[in-house]
Structures are given as structure tokens and as C-alpha cells.
Amino acid sequence: MIRHNDITDKDLRSKIKHQEIRFGGNSKLKIYGTLSCASGKKMKREIRVFFFEETLAINKGFRPCGLCMKEAYKKWKNETI
């Protein structure tokens, strides 16, 4: 997990380009999603985190975004009820 405040914009773009970062998340709400998600793009830099793979986000206690990851969110929701 990489905190947005701990990485320069140049390094962030490079990691995204080389697919070293594939998911973004909200550290306050513990939600992760795709980098192209509209909700994620509105997030404050202070609470944004990045992940290489989905399993890392899940292992850190994050849940899928209901907007950009609908199927994964439905599965998560059904498992927690």
C-alpha cells in the first residue's frame, strides 16, 4: 500500500504506466476501486492510497467500491450479511 502523500506525481504516473499501481483506495472509509472511478478521482490526496493488486487491498481490510466494481461489491455484500 502506498499513500498518495508519500509519492511524487511523477513517480505515481510512472508506476501506473508500468502497472505497478492498479487500484486506488480511501484509507478513511476502507474502500478500494479502479483508478478510473469517478468517486476515487474526487478523493482528497491525504486519504488516497494505492495498491498493486486487489488481494493486497482486501488483506488490509478494504472493501470493493460499489460504483466501479459492482460485481465484486455485490459478492462482498452478500458474504458480509
N, CA, C and O atoms as a CHARMM CRD file, in Angstrom:
* protein
*
  324
    1    1 MET  N      0.85400  -1.17500   0.00000 PROA 1      0.00000
    2    1 MET  CA     0.00000   0.00000   0.00000 PROA 1      0.00000
    3    1 MET  C      0.89600   1.23400   0.00000 PROA 1      0.00000
    4    1 MET  O      1.83300   1.33800   0.79200 PROA 1      0.00000
    5    2 ILE  N      0.59800   2.15200  -0.89000 PROA 2      0.00000
    6    2 ILE  CA     1.34300   3.40700  -0.99400 PROA 2      0.00000
    7    2 ILE  C      0.38600   4.55600  -0.72600 PROA 2      0.00000
    8    2 ILE  O     -0.66000   4.66100  -1.36700 PROA 2      0.00000
    9    3 ARG  N      0.73700   5.40900   0.20900 PROA 3      0.00000
   10    3 ARG  CA    -0.07100   6.59800   0.48900 PROA 3      0.00000
   11    3 ARG  C      0.24800   7.66500  -0.55300 PROA 3      0.00000
   12    3 ARG  O      1.40500   7.84900  -0.93000 PROA 3      0.00000
   13    4 HSD  N     -0.78500   8.36600  -1.01500 PROA 4      0.00000
   14    4 HSD  CA    -0.60600   9.37600  -2.05700 PROA 4      0.00000
   15    4 HSD  C      0.36700  10.46000  -1.60700 PROA 4      0.00000
   16    4 HSD  O      1.14200  10.96500  -2.42000 PROA 4      0.00000
   17    5 ASN  N      0.34100  10.82100  -0.34600 PROA 5      0.00000
   18    5 ASN  CA     1.25200  11.85500   0.16000 PROA 5      0.00000
   19    5 ASN  C      2.70400  11.40400   0.18700 PROA 5      0.00000
   20    5 ASN  O      3.60600  12.23400   0.29500 PROA 5      0.00000
   21    6 ASP  N      2.94500  10.07700   0.09000 PROA 6      0.00000
   22    6 ASP  CA     4.30100   9.54500   0.18000 PROA 6      0.00000
   23    6 ASP  C      4.96000   9.32300  -1.18200 PROA 6      0.00000
   24    6 ASP  O      6.06200   8.77900  -1.24700 PROA 6      0.00000
   25    7 ILE  N      4.30900   9.73200  -2.26100 PROA 7      0.00000
   26    7 ILE  CA     4.84100   9.50100  -3.60200 PROA 7      0.00000
   27    7 ILE  C      4.68500  10.77400  -4.42900 PROA 7      0.00000
   28    7 ILE  O      3.68100  11.48000  -4.32400 PROA 7      0.00000
   29    8 THR  N      5.68400  11.05300  -5.24500 PROA 8      0.00000
   30    8 THR  CA     5.59500  12.23700  -6.11100 PROA 8      0.00000
   31    8 THR  C      4.65200  11.93800  -7.27500 PROA 8      0.00000
   32    8 THR  O      4.42400  10.77700  -7.61800 PROA 8      0.00000
   33    9 ASP  N      4.12100  12.97100  -7.86500 PROA 9      0.00000
   34    9 ASP  CA     3.22500  12.78700  -9.01000 PROA 9      0.00000
   35    9 ASP  C      3.94400  12.09700 -10.17100 PROA 9      0.00000
   36    9 ASP  O      3.35100  11.28100 -10.87600 PROA 9      0.00000
   37   10 LYS  N      5.20600  12.42300 -10.36300 PROA 10     0.00000
   38   10 LYS  CA     5.99400  11.80800 -11.43600 PROA 10     0.00000
   39   10 LYS  C      6.14500  10.30500 -11.19300 PROA 10     0.00000
   40   10 LYS  O      5.94200   9.50300 -12.10400 PROA 10     0.00000
   41   11 ASP  N      6.50000   9.92800  -9.96900 PROA 11     0.00000
   42   11 ASP  CA     6.64200   8.51000  -9.63200 PROA 11     0.00000
   43   11 ASP  C      5.30500   7.78000  -9.72500 PROA 11     0.00000
   44   11 ASP  O      5.24900   6.62700 -10.15100 PROA 11     0.00000
   45   12 LEU  N      4.24200   8.45000  -9.32800 PROA 12     0.00000
   46   12 LEU  CA     2.90400   7.86000  -9.40200 PROA 12     0.00000
   47   12 LEU  C      2.53300   7.55500 -10.84800 PROA 12     0.00000
   48   12 LEU  O      2.08700   6.44900 -11.15400 PROA 12     0.00000
   49   13 ARG  N      2.71300   8.52100 -11.73200 PROA 13     0.00000
   50   13 ARG  CA     2.41300   8.30500 -13.14900 PROA 13     0.00000
   51   13 ARG  C      3.24800   7.16300 -13.72600 PROA 13     0.00000
   52   13 ARG  O      2.74900   6.35400 -14.50800 PROA 13     0.00000
   53   14 SER  N      4.50800   7.10500 -13.33900 PROA 14     0.00000
   54   14 SER  CA     5.39100   6.04000 -13.82000 PROA 14     0.00000
   55   14 SER  C      4.91500   4.67100 -13.34300 PROA 14     0.00000
   56   14 SER  O      4.88400   3.72000 -14.12400 PROA 14     0.00000
   57   15 LYS  N      4.54900   4.56400 -12.08200 PROA 15     0.00000
   58   15 LYS  CA     4.06800   3.28800 -11.53500 PROA 15     0.00000
   59   15 LYS  C      2.74900   2.86300 -12.17700 PROA 15     0.00000
   60   15 LYS  O      2.52800   1.67500 -12.41100 PROA 15     0.00000
   61   16 ILE  N      1.88800   3.81200 -12.45800 PROA 16     0.00000
   62   16 ILE  CA     0.62700   3.48600 -13.13700 PROA 16     0.00000
   63   16 ILE  C      0.91800   3.02800 -14.56100 PROA 16     0.00000
   64   16 ILE  O      0.34200   2.04600 -15.02800 PROA 16     0.00000
   65   17 LYS  N      1.79700   3.72600 -15.24400 PROA 17     0.00000
   66   17 LYS  CA     2.15500   3.37400 -16.62700 PROA 17     0.00000
   67   17 LYS  C      2.74100   1.96700 -16.70400 PROA 17     0.00000
   68   17 LYS  O      2.44600   1.22100 -17.63800 PROA 17     0.00000
   69   18 HSD  N      3.56700   1.60500 -15.73000 PROA 18     0.00000
   70   18 HSD  CA     4.20500   0.28500 -15.70500 PROA 18     0.00000
   71   18 HSD  C      3.36500  -0.75000 -14.94600 PROA 18     0.00000
   72   18 HSD  O      3.83700  -1.84700 -14.64900 PROA 18     0.00000
   73   19 GLN  N      2.13000  -0.39000 -14.64000 PROA 19     0.00000
   74   19 GLN  CA     1.15900  -1.24400 -13.94200 PROA 19     0.00000
   75   19 GLN  C      1.66800  -1.75800 -12.59800 PROA 19     0.00000
   76   19 GLN  O      1.34100  -2.87200 -12.18800 PROA 19     0.00000
   77   20 GLU  N      2.47200  -0.94000 -11.91300 PROA 20     0.00000
   78   20 GLU  CA     2.89800  -1.24900 -10.55200 PROA 20     0.00000
   79   20 GLU  C      1.83500  -0.77400  -9.56200 PROA 20     0.00000
   80   20 GLU  O      1.83300  -1.17900  -8.40000 PROA 20     0.00000
   81   21 ILE  N      0.94100   0.08000 -10.02900 PROA 21     0.00000
   82   21 ILE  CA    -0.22900   0.52800  -9.26500 PROA 21     0.00000
   83   21 ILE  C     -1.43900   0.29900 -10.15400 PROA 21     0.00000
   84   21 ILE  O     -1.48500   0.78300 -11.28500 PROA 21     0.00000
   85   22 ARG  N     -2.43500  -0.44900  -9.63800 PROA 22     0.00000
   86   22 ARG  CA    -3.60600  -0.76800 -10.46100 PROA 22     0.00000
   87   22 ARG  C     -4.92700  -0.41600  -9.78700 PROA 22     0.00000
   88   22 ARG  O     -5.96900  -0.38200 -10.44100 PROA 22     0.00000
   89   23 PHE  N     -4.88600  -0.15100  -8.46300 PROA 23     0.00000
   90   23 PHE  CA    -6.10400   0.17100  -7.72400 PROA 23     0.00000
   91   23 PHE  C     -5.83200   1.34200  -6.79500 PROA 23     0.00000
   92   23 PHE  O     -4.71000   1.53600  -6.32700 PROA 23     0.00000
   93   24 GLY  N     -6.87700   2.11800  -6.53700 PROA 24     0.00000
   94   24 GLY  CA    -6.79700   3.21200  -5.58700 PROA 24     0.00000
   95   24 GLY  C     -7.77900   2.96300  -4.46400 PROA 24     0.00000
   96   24 GLY  O     -8.74400   2.21600  -4.62900 PROA 24     0.00000
   97   25 GLY  N     -7.53800   3.58500  -3.32000 PROA 25     0.00000
   98   25 GLY  CA    -8.43100   3.36300  -2.20400 PROA 25     0.00000
   99   25 GLY  C     -8.55600   4.57000  -1.29300 PROA 25     0.00000
  100   25 GLY  O     -7.74500   5.49500  -1.33900 PROA 25     0.00000
  101   26 ASN  N     -9.58700   4.54000  -0.46700 PROA 26     0.00000
  102   26 ASN  CA    -9.85400   5.56900   0.52100 PROA 26     0.00000
  103   26 ASN  C     -9.48600   4.99400   1.88600 PROA 26     0.00000
  104   26 ASN  O    -10.17000   4.10300   2.38800 PROA 26     0.00000
  105   27 SER  N     -8.41000   5.49900   2.48900 PROA 27     0.00000
  106   27 SER  CA    -7.92100   4.93800   3.74800 PROA 27     0.00000
  107   27 SER  C     -8.87100   5.20300   4.91300 PROA 27     0.00000
  108   27 SER  O     -8.85700   4.47100   5.90200 PROA 27     0.00000
  109   28 LYS  N     -9.68000   6.22400   4.80600 PROA 28     0.00000
  110   28 LYS  CA   -10.62100   6.55200   5.88100 PROA 28     0.00000
  111   28 LYS  C    -11.83900   5.62300   5.84900 PROA 28     0.00000
  112   28 LYS  O    -12.26300   5.12400   6.89100 PROA 28     0.00000
  113   29 LEU  N    -12.39600   5.39300   4.67600 PROA 29     0.00000
  114   29 LEU  CA   -13.59300   4.55900   4.53400 PROA 29     0.00000
  115   29 LEU  C    -13.27000   3.09300   4.26000 PROA 29     0.00000
  116   29 LEU  O    -14.15500   2.23900   4.30300 PROA 29     0.00000
  117   30 LYS  N    -11.99400   2.80200   3.97600 PROA 30     0.00000
  118   30 LYS  CA   -11.54100   1.43500   3.67100 PROA 30     0.00000
  119   30 LYS  C    -12.26100   0.86700   2.44500 PROA 30     0.00000
  120   30 LYS  O    -12.78400  -0.24700   2.47600 PROA 30     0.00000
  121   31 ILE  N    -12.27700   1.65800   1.36300 PROA 31     0.00000
  122   31 ILE  CA   -12.88200   1.25900   0.09200 PROA 31     0.00000
  123   31 ILE  C    -11.79900   1.33700  -0.98100 PROA 31     0.00000
  124   31 ILE  O    -11.01300   2.28400  -1.00300 PROA 31     0.00000
  125   32 TYR  N    -11.75500   0.34300  -1.87100 PROA 32     0.00000
  126   32 TYR  CA   -10.81600   0.39200  -2.99200 PROA 32     0.00000
  127   32 TYR  C    -11.56900   0.23300  -4.30500 PROA 32     0.00000
  128   32 TYR  O    -12.66900  -0.31800  -4.34100 PROA 32     0.00000
  129   33 GLY  N    -10.96300   0.72100  -5.37800 PROA 33     0.00000
  130   33 GLY  CA   -11.58400   0.61200  -6.69100 PROA 33     0.00000
  131   33 GLY  C    -10.58200   0.85500  -7.79500 PROA 33     0.00000
  132   33 GLY  O     -9.37700   0.93900  -7.55900 PROA 33     0.00000
  133   34 THR  N    -11.10300   0.96600  -9.00900 PROA 34     0.00000
  134   34 THR  CA   -10.24000   1.19200 -10.16700 PROA 34     0.00000
  135   34 THR  C     -9.71400   2.62400 -10.15800 PROA 34     0.00000
  136   34 THR  O    -10.28300   3.50700  -9.51600 PROA 34     0.00000
  137   35 LEU  N     -8.64100   2.83100 -10.86600 PROA 35     0.00000
  138   35 LEU  CA    -8.05900   4.17000 -10.93700 PROA 35     0.00000
  139   35 LEU  C     -8.91200   5.13500 -11.73800 PROA 35     0.00000
  140   35 LEU  O     -8.75600   6.34900 -11.61300 PROA 35     0.00000
  141   36 SER  N     -9.80900   4.61500 -12.55500 PROA 36     0.00000
  142   36 SER  CA   -10.65800   5.47500 -13.37300 PROA 36     0.00000
  143   36 SER  C    -12.00700   5.79300 -12.71900 PROA 36     0.00000
  144   36 SER  O    -12.84100   6.45800 -13.33300 PROA 36     0.00000
  145   37 CYS  N    -12.23000   5.33900 -11.50800 PROA 37     0.00000
  146   37 CYS  CA   -13.50100   5.54000 -10.81400 PROA 37     0.00000
  147   37 CYS  C    -13.75300   7.02500 -10.52300 PROA 37     0.00000
  148   37 CYS  O    -12.85900   7.73600 -10.06200 PROA 37     0.00000
  149   38 ALA  N    -14.95900   7.47300 -10.79300 PROA 38     0.00000
  150   38 ALA  CA   -15.32300   8.87600 -10.55600 PROA 38     0.00000
  151   38 ALA  C    -15.22400   9.23800  -9.07700 PROA 38     0.00000
  152   38 ALA  O    -14.79000  10.34000  -8.73900 PROA 38     0.00000
  153   39 SER  N    -15.61800   8.33000  -8.19800 PROA 39     0.00000
  154   39 SER  CA   -15.53500   8.60100  -6.75700 PROA 39     0.00000
  155   39 SER  C    -14.08800   8.73900  -6.31400 PROA 39     0.00000
  156   39 SER  O    -13.75300   9.61300  -5.51500 PROA 39     0.00000
  157   40 GLY  N    -13.23900   7.87400  -6.83600 PROA 40     0.00000
  158   40 GLY  CA   -11.83200   7.90600  -6.46500 PROA 40     0.00000
  159   40 GLY  C    -11.13200   9.17200  -6.91000 PROA 40     0.00000
  160   40 GLY  O    -10.23500   9.66800  -6.22800 PROA 40     0.00000
  161   41 LYS  N    -11.53800   9.69000  -8.04500 PROA 41     0.00000
  162   41 LYS  CA   -10.91500  10.91300  -8.56300 PROA 41     0.00000
  163   41 LYS  C    -11.26000  12.13500  -7.71800 PROA 41     0.00000
  164   41 LYS  O    -10.53900  13.13200  -7.75100 PROA 41     0.00000
  165   42 LYS  N    -12.35700  12.06900  -6.96000 PROA 42     0.00000
  166   42 LYS  CA   -12.77400  13.19500  -6.11500 PROA 42     0.00000
  167   42 LYS  C    -12.14000  13.14100  -4.72700 PROA 42     0.00000
  168   42 LYS  O    -12.27700  14.08100  -3.94500 PROA 42     0.00000
  169   43 MET  N    -11.45300  12.05400  -4.42200 PROA 43     0.00000
  170   43 MET  CA   -10.89300  11.83100  -3.10100 PROA 43     0.00000
  171   43 MET  C     -9.76400  12.81700  -2.77800 PROA 43     0.00000
  172   43 MET  O     -9.00800  13.22400  -3.66000 PROA 43     0.00000
  173   44 LYS  N     -9.66900  13.18200  -1.52600 PROA 44     0.00000
  174   44 LYS  CA    -8.57700  14.04900  -1.09000 PROA 44     0.00000
  175   44 LYS  C     -7.27600  13.25800  -1.09200 PROA 44     0.00000
  176   44 LYS  O     -7.25100  12.06900  -0.77300 PROA 44     0.00000
  177   45 ARG  N     -6.22100  13.93000  -1.44900 PROA 45     0.00000
  178   45 ARG  CA    -4.89600  13.30600  -1.51500 PROA 45     0.00000
  179   45 ARG  C     -4.49200  12.68500  -0.17700 PROA 45     0.00000
  180   45 ARG  O     -3.83900  11.64200  -0.15000 PROA 45     0.00000
  181   46 GLU  N     -4.87300  13.31600   0.92300 PROA 46     0.00000
  182   46 GLU  CA    -4.46500  12.86500   2.25700 PROA 46     0.00000
  183   46 GLU  C     -5.01100  11.48600   2.62100 PROA 46     0.00000
  184   46 GLU  O     -4.41700  10.78200   3.43800 PROA 46     0.00000
  185   47 ILE  N     -6.13400  11.09700   2.02300 PROA 47     0.00000
  186   47 ILE  CA    -6.74600   9.81500   2.38000 PROA 47     0.00000
  187   47 ILE  C     -6.64800   8.78400   1.25900 PROA 47     0.00000
  188   47 ILE  O     -7.13600   7.66400   1.41200 PROA 47     0.00000
  189   48 ARG  N     -6.02700   9.14100   0.13700 PROA 48     0.00000
  190   48 ARG  CA    -5.91700   8.22200  -1.00200 PROA 48     0.00000
  191   48 ARG  C     -4.70400   7.32300  -0.83800 PROA 48     0.00000
  192   48 ARG  O     -3.61800   7.77300  -0.47100 PROA 48     0.00000
  193   49 VAL  N     -4.91400   6.03400  -1.11800 PROA 49     0.00000
  194   49 VAL  CA    -3.84300   5.04300  -1.10900 PROA 49     0.00000
  195   49 VAL  C     -3.89700   4.26000  -2.41500 PROA 49     0.00000
  196   49 VAL  O     -4.90900   4.27300  -3.11600 PROA 49     0.00000
  197   50 PHE  N     -2.81200   3.58700  -2.73100 PROA 50     0.00000
  198   50 PHE  CA    -2.72400   2.82100  -3.97000 PROA 50     0.00000
  199   50 PHE  C     -2.27200   1.39700  -3.68500 PROA 50     0.00000
  200   50 PHE  O     -1.53400   1.13800  -2.73400 PROA 50     0.00000
  201   51 PHE  N     -2.73400   0.47500  -4.53400 PROA 51     0.00000
  202   51 PHE  CA    -2.40100  -0.93900  -4.40600 PROA 51     0.00000
  203   51 PHE  C     -1.97400  -1.49500  -5.76000 PROA 51     0.00000
  204   51 PHE  O     -2.44000  -1.04600  -6.80800 PROA 51     0.00000
  205   52 PHE  N     -1.06900  -2.49100  -5.71800 PROA 52     0.00000
  206   52 PHE  CA    -0.66400  -3.18300  -6.93400 PROA 52     0.00000
  207   52 PHE  C     -1.72800  -4.18100  -7.36200 PROA 52     0.00000
  208   52 PHE  O     -2.03900  -4.30100  -8.54700 PROA 52     0.00000
  209   53 GLU  N     -2.28200  -4.89200  -6.39300 PROA 53     0.00000
  210   53 GLU  CA    -3.30200  -5.87100  -6.73700 PROA 53     0.00000
  211   53 GLU  C     -4.43700  -5.86800  -5.72200 PROA 53     0.00000
  212   53 GLU  O     -4.29500  -5.40000  -4.59300 PROA 53     0.00000
  213   54 GLU  N     -5.54400  -6.39500  -6.15700 PROA 54     0.00000
  214   54 GLU  CA    -6.77200  -6.39800  -5.37000 PROA 54     0.00000
  215   54 GLU  C     -6.61500  -7.14200  -4.04700 PROA 54     0.00000
  216   54 GLU  O     -7.15600  -6.71600  -3.02700 PROA 54     0.00000
  217   55 THR  N     -5.88100  -8.24300  -4.05900 PROA 55     0.00000
  218   55 THR  CA    -5.72100  -9.03300  -2.83400 PROA 55     0.00000
  219   55 THR  C     -5.02300  -8.23600  -1.73100 PROA 55     0.00000
  220   55 THR  O     -5.30600  -8.44100  -0.55100 PROA 55     0.00000
  221   56 LEU  N     -4.13000  -7.34600  -2.09500 PROA 56     0.00000
  222   56 LEU  CA    -3.46500  -6.51300  -1.08800 PROA 56     0.00000
  223   56 LEU  C     -4.46600  -5.59600  -0.39200 PROA 56     0.00000
  224   56 LEU  O     -4.40700  -5.40500   0.82300 PROA 56     0.00000
  225   57 ALA  N     -5.37800  -5.03600  -1.16900 PROA 57     0.00000
  226   57 ALA  CA    -6.40800  -4.16300  -0.59100 PROA 57     0.00000
  227   57 ALA  C     -7.31400  -4.96600   0.34100 PROA 57     0.00000
  228   57 ALA  O     -7.63000  -4.51600   1.44200 PROA 57     0.00000
  229   58 ILE  N     -7.72500  -6.13600  -0.09300 PROA 58     0.00000
  230   58 ILE  CA    -8.60600  -6.98100   0.71400 PROA 58     0.00000
  231   58 ILE  C     -7.90800  -7.39200   2.00900 PROA 58     0.00000
  232   58 ILE  O     -8.51800  -7.37900   3.07800 PROA 58     0.00000
  233   59 ASN  N     -6.62800  -7.75700   1.91100 PROA 59     0.00000
  234   59 ASN  CA    -5.86700  -8.16000   3.10000 PROA 59     0.00000
  235   59 ASN  C     -5.69900  -7.02700   4.10000 PROA 59     0.00000
  236   59 ASN  O     -5.52500  -7.27100   5.29400 PROA 59     0.00000
  237   60 LYS  N     -5.74900  -5.78700   3.62000 PROA 60     0.00000
  238   60 LYS  CA    -5.65800  -4.61400   4.50600 PROA 60     0.00000
  239   60 LYS  C     -7.02200  -4.21400   5.06400 PROA 60     0.00000
  240   60 LYS  O     -7.12700  -3.23300   5.79900 PROA 60     0.00000
  241   61 GLY  N     -8.07100  -4.97200   4.71600 PROA 61     0.00000
  242   61 GLY  CA    -9.39800  -4.70000   5.25900 PROA 61     0.00000
  243   61 GLY  C    -10.25800  -3.76500   4.42500 PROA 61     0.00000
  244   61 GLY  O    -11.26600  -3.25500   4.91400 PROA 61     0.00000
  245   62 PHE  N     -9.87700  -3.53100   3.17800 PROA 62     0.00000
  246   62 PHE  CA   -10.65400  -2.66300   2.29000 PROA 62     0.00000
  247   62 PHE  C    -11.73600  -3.47700   1.59700 PROA 62     0.00000
  248   62 PHE  O    -11.56900  -4.67500   1.36800 PROA 62     0.00000
  249   63 ARG  N    -12.84300  -2.82700   1.26600 PROA 63     0.00000
  250   63 ARG  CA   -13.93100  -3.46800   0.52200 PROA 63     0.00000
  251   63 ARG  C    -14.00800  -2.86600  -0.87000 PROA 63     0.00000
  252   63 ARG  O    -13.53800  -1.74800  -1.07800 PROA 63     0.00000
  253   64 PRO  N    -14.59800  -3.58800  -1.84700 PROA 64     0.00000
  254   64 PRO  CA   -14.71700  -3.05800  -3.20200 PROA 64     0.00000
  255   64 PRO  C    -15.68100  -1.87200  -3.29000 PROA 64     0.00000
  256   64 PRO  O    -16.63400  -1.77800  -2.51700 PROA 64     0.00000
  257   65 CYS  N    -15.43000  -0.98700  -4.22000 PROA 65     0.00000
  258   65 CYS  CA   -16.28700   0.16700  -4.47800 PROA 65     0.00000
  259   65 CYS  C    -17.57600  -0.30000  -5.15600 PROA 65     0.00000
  260   65 CYS  O    -17.53700  -1.10800  -6.08400 PROA 65     0.00000
  261   66 GLY  N    -18.69500   0.20200  -4.70000 PROA 66     0.00000
  262   66 GLY  CA   -19.98100  -0.15100  -5.28200 PROA 66     0.00000
  263   66 GLY  C    -20.24200   0.51500  -6.61800 PROA 66     0.00000
  264   66 GLY  O    -21.16000   0.11600  -7.33400 PROA 66     0.00000
  265   67 LEU  N    -19.46200   1.51500  -6.96600 PROA 67     0.00000
  266   67 LEU  CA   -19.65500   2.23800  -8.22000 PROA 67     0.00000
  267   67 LEU  C    -18.86700   1.61000  -9.37400 PROA 67     0.00000
  268   67 LEU  O    -19.43800   1.31500 -10.42400 PROA 67     0.00000
  269   68 CYS  N    -17.58700   1.40900  -9.18700 PROA 68     0.00000
  270   68 CYS  CA   -16.74500   0.93600 -10.29300 PROA 68     0.00000
  271   68 CYS  C    -16.48900  -0.57000 -10.27300 PROA 68     0.00000
  272   68 CYS  O    -16.00200  -1.12800 -11.25600 PROA 68     0.00000
  273   69 MET  N    -16.81000  -1.22700  -9.16800 PROA 69     0.00000
  274   69 MET  CA   -16.56800  -2.67100  -9.05200 PROA 69     0.00000
  275   69 MET  C    -17.84200  -3.36500  -8.57700 PROA 69     0.00000
  276   69 MET  O    -17.85500  -4.03600  -7.54500 PROA 69     0.00000
  277   70 LYS  N    -18.88900  -3.19500  -9.33400 PROA 70     0.00000
  278   70 LYS  CA   -20.22300  -3.64500  -8.92000 PROA 70     0.00000
  279   70 LYS  C    -20.29800  -5.12500  -8.57800 PROA 70     0.00000
  280   70 LYS  O    -20.88200  -5.49100  -7.55800 PROA 70     0.00000
  281   71 GLU  N    -19.71900  -5.98000  -9.41100 PROA 71     0.00000
  282   71 GLU  CA   -19.80200  -7.42600  -9.16300 PROA 71     0.00000
  283   71 GLU  C    -19.04600  -7.81700  -7.89400 PROA 71     0.00000
  284   71 GLU  O    -19.55000  -8.59200  -7.08100 PROA 71     0.00000
  285   72 ALA  N    -17.84200  -7.28300  -7.72700 PROA 72     0.00000
  286   72 ALA  CA   -17.05300  -7.57800  -6.52800 PROA 72     0.00000
  287   72 ALA  C    -17.74900  -7.02400  -5.28500 PROA 72     0.00000
  288   72 ALA  O    -17.71800  -7.64600  -4.22300 PROA 72     0.00000
  289   73 TYR  N    -18.37600  -5.85500  -5.41900 PROA 73     0.00000
  290   73 TYR  CA   -19.09800  -5.26500  -4.29500 PROA 73     0.00000
  291   73 TYR  C    -20.29200  -6.13500  -3.90800 PROA 73     0.00000
  292   73 TYR  O    -20.52400  -6.37800  -2.72400 PROA 73     0.00000
  293   74 LYS  N    -21.05900  -6.61200  -4.91000 PROA 74     0.00000
  294   74 LYS  CA   -22.21300  -7.46600  -4.61300 PROA 74     0.00000
  295   74 LYS  C    -21.77600  -8.73600  -3.90000 PROA 74     0.00000
  296   74 LYS  O    -22.41400  -9.17600  -2.94300 PROA 74     0.00000
  297   75 LYS  N    -20.68800  -9.31600  -4.37400 PROA 75     0.00000
  298   75 LYS  CA   -20.15700 -10.52900  -3.74600 PROA 75     0.00000
  299   75 LYS  C    -19.75000 -10.23500  -2.30200 PROA 75     0.00000
  300   75 LYS  O    -20.09500 -10.99200  -1.39500 PROA 75     0.00000
  301   76 TRP  N    -19.01500  -9.13700  -2.08500 PROA 76     0.00000
  302   76 TRP  CA   -18.59400  -8.75900  -0.74300 PROA 76     0.00000
  303   76 TRP  C    -19.81000  -8.53700   0.15700 PROA 76     0.00000
  304   76 TRP  O    -19.83800  -8.99800   1.29800 PROA 76     0.00000
  305   77 LYS  N    -20.80300  -7.83600  -0.35600 PROA 77     0.00000
  306   77 LYS  CA   -22.00000  -7.51900   0.43500 PROA 77     0.00000
  307   77 LYS  C    -22.75400  -8.77700   0.82800 PROA 77     0.00000
  308   77 LYS  O    -23.20000  -8.90500   1.96900 PROA 77     0.00000
  309   78 ASN  N    -22.90000  -9.70700  -0.10700 PROA 78     0.00000
  310   78 ASN  CA   -23.59200 -10.96500   0.17700 PROA 78     0.00000
  311   78 ASN  C    -22.84400 -11.81500   1.19600 PROA 78     0.00000
  312   78 ASN  O    -23.46700 -12.53800   1.97300 PROA 78     0.00000
  313   79 GLU  N    -21.52500 -11.73600   1.20100 PROA 79     0.00000
  314   79 GLU  CA   -20.72800 -12.50000   2.15300 PROA 79     0.00000
  315   79 GLU  C    -20.74800 -11.89900   3.54800 PROA 79     0.00000
  316   79 GLU  O    -20.54000 -12.61600   4.52700 PROA 79     0.00000
  317   80 THR  N    -20.99600 -10.59100   3.66200 PROA 80     0.00000
  318   80 THR  CA   -20.97100  -9.94600   4.97600 PROA 80     0.00000
  319   80 THR  C    -22.33700  -9.89600   5.65100 PROA 80     0.00000
  320   80 THR  O    -22.43300  -9.56400   6.83300 PROA 80     0.00000
  321   81 ILE  N    -23.38300 -10.21900   4.91900 PROA 81     0.00000
  322   81 ILE  CA   -24.73200 -10.17700   5.50600 PROA 81     0.00000
  323   81 ILE  C    -25.01100 -11.45500   6.24400 PROA 81     0.00000
  324   81 ILE  O    -26.09300 -11.61800   6.80900 PROA 81     0.00000
